[in-house]
Amino acid sequence: MDSRNLKSGKSKELVSKLLEGDRLAAARLISIIEDDSVESSDIVREIFPHTGRAYRIGVTGPPGVGKSTLVDRLTVTLRGEGVTVGIIAVDPTSPFSGGALLGDRVRMTDIGMDDGVFIRSMATRGNLGGLAKTTSDVADVFDAFGKDVILFETVGVGQSELDIVEAADTTVVVLVPESGDSVQAMKAGLMEIADIFVVNKADREGADNAVREIEVILDMTSDQEGWTVPVLKTVAHEGDGVDALRRIIDQHYRYLASKEKLAEKRRKRVRAATVGIVQEKLHSRVWNDPRIEEFLKKRVDEITTGNGTPHSAAEEILHMVGFYNHSECMKGEQ
Amino acid sequence: MAQKIRVLVAKPGLDGHDRGAKVIAAALRDAGMEVIYTGLHQTPEMVVEAALQEDVDVIGLSILSGAHMTVFPRVMSLLNEKGLDNVLLTGGGIIPQKDMDALERMGVGKLFGPGTPTTEIIEYIRSSVAH
């Protein structure tokens, strides 16, 4: 079937092709989900029963630490074991132009032609948590497609990339020797989200120091029962330490499985997805209403010349979209 | 959310001059497109496989090595083979007019020579994808 037909094809048809292993269908479905089209929720409904098999690994950390190269080498190791891999590499969307430069494939040329690997670059499209809003849904497509492992590579701003904790079963935080000094000053959040730490580019000076500094901080902050967060050294572009990382990820998987924590992760993921959809619908109900934009413009002018406050304007907007009517209805029902 | 134009920018062949490709990639990003940049030394097979996985609307190849009469037709036939025949294949480099014409007859899109304003390329992509 040519891709023009695929583009107009029904989502159900695409999903059955996906389940048969059609790569073109997988690529199309991901785009439909990314574009948040009307068919998007139908697709998720169709594929959801076929998900839950893939193991999901997040790779996060500041820019330039070698996340893409590590993902590439980890994939090579996994492929050596016959494990199939879906990669989702996320880069930021410019808030000014809405465009994005997605360059992670440059470091993944080794695996680009492997039939057992599917790489998809995603732009954040305005989301701030290190992934795109639809990244977990895209991972579900890979899961239903039959990929054994899904690797997420986050944007890499090094802070508040908390989405990954919900999206992934195991989160790997990557640093470099030079990160050592700044570890102490590191924003709260990055230390706590790691299941595994990697000091990459460990052939550089200061790697052992960096490992010790991270271990000291972990002693103070780590509170995962029964799991001591390991700190590994790698030189990803040489492949050094990547097999060890693979083994540690496996240990973490077995730890999660033995403590029923995998099921807990999945519950949290489903919860986060549900909350996200509700927030999105509420958001678009308000801001897709053209009256609101017009009203807001008027009020902003009034407020800046001394009339009213942002709070009073917000209350008026909530009245306009019927927020209070609904809560009163609900009270009445109780 | 509105659909984004997705463009694959690749540099096939052996020469290492990717400045032009990077300038174009940045210009398309600044025009609001999502640009997948795959870097140097891409074979036609790699280009088409990446285009498939990334579900792009457009492929832009930068070819300065003189290999345009082999690379473009090869990419074209692989696209057809894989069912990606609605992807616009365009590009630029040092390409004589008669070769541009010949490639266009094979179904390759417009090709741009050195010094083309990026606005012209952006306009071409926008109007072709909308069509």
Contacts between the chains, C-beta under 8 A, distances in Angstrom:
chain1	res1	chain2	res2	distance
A	1	B	83	6.5
A	2	B	83	5.2
A	2	B	85	5.6
A	2	B	86	7.4
A	3	B	83	5.2
A	3	B	84	5.5
A	3	B	85	6.6
A	3	B	86	5.3
A	3	B	87	7.5
A	4	B	85	7.4
A	4	B	86	4.8
A	6	B	83	7.5
A	7	B	86	7.3
A	23	B	52	6.1
A	23	B	53	7.2
A	24	B	52	6.2
A	24	B	82	7.1
A	24	B	83	5.7
A	24	B	84	7.5
A	27	B	52	5.9
A	27	B	53	5.8
A	27	B	54	7.1
A	27	B	55	4.0
A	28	B	55	6.0
A	30	B	55	6.6
A	31	B	6	7.8
A	31	B	55	4.5
A	35	B	1	6.0
A	35	B	2	7.6
A	35	B	3	4.9
A	35	B	4	7.4
A	36	B	1	4.7
A	93	B	34	7.9
A	94	B	29	6.7
A	94	B	30	7.5
A	97	B	29	6.6
A	97	B	30	4.9
A	97	B	31	6.8
A	97	B	32	5.0
A	98	B	4	7.6
A	98	B	32	4.4
A	99	B	28	6.9
A	99	B	29	3.8
A	99	B	30	6.0
A	99	B	31	6.3
A	99	B	32	4.6
A	99	B	33	5.1
A	99	B	34	6.5
A	99	B	35	7.0
A	100	B	29	6.1
A	100	B	34	4.9
A	100	B	35	6.9
A	101	B	25	5.9
A	101	B	26	6.7
A	101	B	29	4.6
A	101	B	35	5.2
A	101	B	37	6.2
A	102	B	34	6.4
A	102	B	35	6.5
A	102	B	36	4.8
A	102	B	37	6.9
A	103	B	36	8.0
A	103	B	37	4.7
A	103	B	39	7.8
A	105	B	36	6.4
A	105	B	37	7.4
A	105	B	38	4.8
A	105	B	39	7.4
A	105	B	50	6.3
A	106	B	37	6.5
A	106	B	38	6.3
A	106	B	39	3.8
A	109	B	38	7.5
A	109	B	39	7.1
A	109	B	41	7.8
A	109	B	42	7.9
A	109	B	46	7.0
A	112	B	38	7.8
A	112	B	46	5.6
A	112	B	49	6.2
A	112	B	50	6.2
A	113	B	45	6.5
A	113	B	46	6.1
A	113	B	49	5.9
A	118	B	53	5.7
A	119	B	50	7.7
A	119	B	53	5.6
A	120	B	53	6.0
A	120	B	54	6.6
A	121	B	34	7.9
A	121	B	36	5.2
A	121	B	54	6.0
A	123	B	4	7.4
A	123	B	34	5.1
A	125	B	1	6.5
A	125	B	4	7.7
